[in-house]
């Protein structure tokens, strides 16, 4: 029987899989977001403390990356009909060094490709998209092997992954709406000051400027907590379905959604 590669079919399948999860995907996503909020609060409280602030900011970022791996491992287990507990969120710590190393290397490679132009950077981003999934599935393998396998597996899937991201763009904008609004106001005021030649510091207007950094972390976090559980596990499971299809030997065929390669 020929599998259905359409995005709507994949999304329906992911929705059904999540309904069968023994541990609620909404609950585990909420715990994941709460842990990220705690890390962001720690970073915000230490802001302005010099070297200590930089250390805490880096530590929070690295811990968030490892927790993200644990969250993906939960979604991979659900996609395969396996049981995953809340403690699965911490499974990434067993290979934290390689997870962090892989994400740093991907960031460097995508950054270097982006120096050529925007399009090569985007292509590189999707070329290495499956590398973390491969490493999580094969923790005994190396970082370079994960990158090489991702390059092979994403052949014919880059446009589909790009289209998948676009299909969840609305959810992403809703989830990060406070950040989008604040950054829009801030950078617009920065641009106005720059072009007007006014050297004064750029601050947010009115009540927005009176909210401390930790307050913004809470606002953003609570807003994200209200939105992310309803789309993030679904999105992760659909992405994993592309990875599973690619592993099945279909990576060399034309793009599964008929969108053309990038």
C-alpha positions in Angstrom: 0.0 0.0 0.0 1.4 3.4 -1.0 1.7 5.7 2.0 0.1 9.1 1.9 2.8 11.8 1.9 0.5 14.9 2.0 0.9 17.3 4.8 -2.8 17.2 5.9 -2.6 13.4 6.1 0.6 13.6 8.2 -1.1 16.1 10.5 -4.1 13.9 11.0 -1.9 10.9 11.8 0.1 13.0 14.3 -3.1 14.1 16.0 -4.3 10.5 16.3 -0.9 9.4 17.7 -0.9 12.1 20.3 -4.3 11.0 21.5 -2.9 7.6 22.3 0.0 8.9 24.3 0.1 7.5 27.9 1.5 10.8 29.2 -0.5 13.8 28.1 1.4 15.8 25.4 -0.2 19.0 26.8 1.0 18.3 30.3 4.5 17.4 29.3 4.8 20.4 27.0 3.6 22.6 29.9 6.3 21.2 32.1 8.9 21.8 29.4 7.8 25.4 29.0 7.8 25.9 32.8 11.4 24.7 32.9 12.4 27.1 30.2 10.7 29.9 32.0 12.7 29.1 35.1 15.9 29.2 33.1 14.9 32.6 31.5 14.0 34.0 34.9 17.4 33.0 36.3 19.0 34.7 33.3 16.9 37.9 33.8 17.5 38.1 37.5 21.3 37.9 37.0 21.3 40.5 34.2 23.9 43.2 34.7 26.1 41.2 37.0 29.1 41.2 34.6 30.9 37.9 34.0 28.5 36.0 36.2 25.6 37.3 34.1 27.3 36.0 30.9 28.0 32.7 32.5 24.4 32.3 33.7 23.0 33.3 30.3 25.2 30.7 28.5 24.3 28.1 31.1 20.6 28.8 30.6 20.9 28.6 26.9 22.8 25.2 27.0 20.4 23.7 29.5 17.5 24.8 27.3 19.1 23.1 24.3 19.5 19.8 26.3 15.9 20.0 27.6 14.7 20.6 24.0 16.4 17.3 23.1 14.5 15.5 25.9 11.3 17.0 24.6 12.0 15.7 21.1 12.8 12.3 22.5 9.3 12.3 24.1 7.7 13.1 20.8 9.8 10.4 19.0 8.6 7.9 21.6 5.0 8.9 21.0 5.4 8.7 17.2 6.6 5.1 17.6 3.8 4.1 20.1 6.3 3.8 23.0 5.7 5.0 26.5 7.5 8.2 27.6 7.4 9.5 31.1 7.9 13.1 32.4 11.5 12.2 33.2 12.1 11.7 29.4 12.6 15.5 29.4 15.9 14.9 31.1 17.1 12.0 28.9 19.1 14.5 26.8 21.6 15.0 29.7 23.1 11.6 29.1 24.6 12.9 25.8 24.6 16.7 26.7 28.1 17.2 25.3 27.3 15.9 21.8 23.9 17.6 21.7 25.5 21.0 22.5 28.4 20.4 20.2 26.0 19.4 17.3 23.8 22.5 17.7 26.9 24.8 18.0 28.4 23.3 14.8 25.1 23.6 12.9 24.9 27.2 14.0 28.4 27.9 12.7 27.8 26.1 9.4 24.5 27.8 8.8 26.1 31.2 9.7 28.9 30.6 7.3 26.6 29.7 4.5 24.5 32.7 5.3 27.5 35.0 4.7 27.3 34.1 1.0 23.6 35.1 0.8 20.3 34.4 2.5 19.2 31.5 0.3 22.3 29.3 0.9 21.8 29.9 4.6 18.2 28.7 4.4 19.2 25.7 2.4 21.9 24.8 4.9 19.5 25.2 7.8 17.2 22.5 6.2 20.1 20.4 5.1 21.1 19.8 8.7 17.5 19.6 10.0 17.6 15.8 10.6 21.0 15.8 12.3 19.6 16.2 15.9 17.0 13.5 15.3 19.6 11.1 14.0 21.9 11.8 17.0 19.0 11.3 19.5 18.2 8.0 17.8 21.8 6.9 17.6 23.5 8.4 20.7 26.6 6.2 20.1 27.3 7.9 16.8 29.4 11.1 16.3 28.4 14.6 15.5 30.0 14.6 12.0 28.2 11.4 11.1 24.9 12.9 12.2 25.5 15.9 9.9 26.4 13.6 7.0 23.3 11.5 7.5 21.1 14.6 7.6 22.6 15.8 4.3 21.6 12.5 2.8 18.2 12.1 4.4 17.0 15.6 3.7 17.6 15.2 0.0 14.1 15.8 -1.6 12.6 16.9 1.8 13.9 20.4 2.2 11.0 22.1 0.4 8.5 19.9 2.3 10.1 20.9 5.7 10.1 24.5 4.6 6.4 24.3 3.7 5.7 22.5 7.0 7.3 25.4 8.9 5.2 27.9 6.9 2.0 25.9 7.8 2.7 26.5 11.5 3.8 30.1 11.1 0.5 31.4 12.4 0.8 29.4 15.6 4.4 30.6 16.1 3.4 34.2 15.7 0.6 33.8 18.2 2.8 31.9 20.7 5.5 34.7 20.6 3.1 37.6 20.1 4.4 39.6 23.2 8.0 39.3 22.0 7.0 40.3 18.4 5.1 43.4 19.6 7.8 44.6 22.1 10.6 44.0 19.6 8.7 45.8 16.9 8.2 48.8 19.1 11.8 48.7 20.3 13.5 48.5 17.0 11.2 51.0 15.4 12.2 53.5 18.1 15.8 52.5 17.6 15.5 53.2 13.9 13.8 56.6 14.5 16.6 57.6 16.9 19.3 56.5 14.5 17.9 58.4 11.5 17.0 61.5 13.5 20.5 61.6 15.0 19.3 61.6 18.6 21.9 59.8 20.7 19.7 59.2 23.7 19.0 55.6 24.9 16.1 53.8 23.3 13.4 52.8 25.9 10.0 51.3 25.5 7.2 53.9 25.9 4.9 54.3 28.9 4.0 51.3 31.0 6.0 49.0 28.7 9.2 50.6 29.7 8.3 50.3 33.4 8.2 46.5 33.3 11.5 44.9 34.5 13.2 42.2 32.4 12.0 39.4 34.7 8.5 40.8 34.3 8.7 40.4 30.6 10.0 36.9 31.0 6.9 36.0 33.0 4.6 37.7 30.5 6.2 36.0 27.6 6.3 32.7 29.5 2.7 32.7 30.6 1.6 33.6 27.1 3.7 30.8 25.6 2.4 28.4 28.2 -1.1 29.1 27.1 -0.4 28.5 23.4 2.5 26.1 22.9 1.0 22.9 24.4 -1.7 23.0 21.7 0.6 23.0 18.6 4.2 22.2 19.6 3.9 18.4 20.2 1.8 18.2 17.0 4.4 20.0 15.0 7.3 17.9 16.4 5.5 14.6 15.5 4.8 15.7 12.0 8.5 16.7 11.5 9.5 13.3 12.9 7.2 11.6 10.4 9.3 13.2 7.6 12.4 11.8 9.2 10.9 8.4 9.5 9.9 8.5 5.8 13.4 9.6 4.8 15.0 6.7 6.7 12.7 4.4 4.8 14.6 5.0 1.6 12.4 7.6 0.1 14.8 10.5 0.4 16.1 10.2 -3.2 12.7 10.5 -4.8 11.1 13.8 -5.8 9.8 16.0 -3.0 6.8 14.2 -1.4 4.5 17.2 -1.5 5.4 18.1 -5.1 6.9 21.4 -4.1 10.3 21.0 -5.8 13.7 20.9 -4.2 15.5 23.9 -2.7 
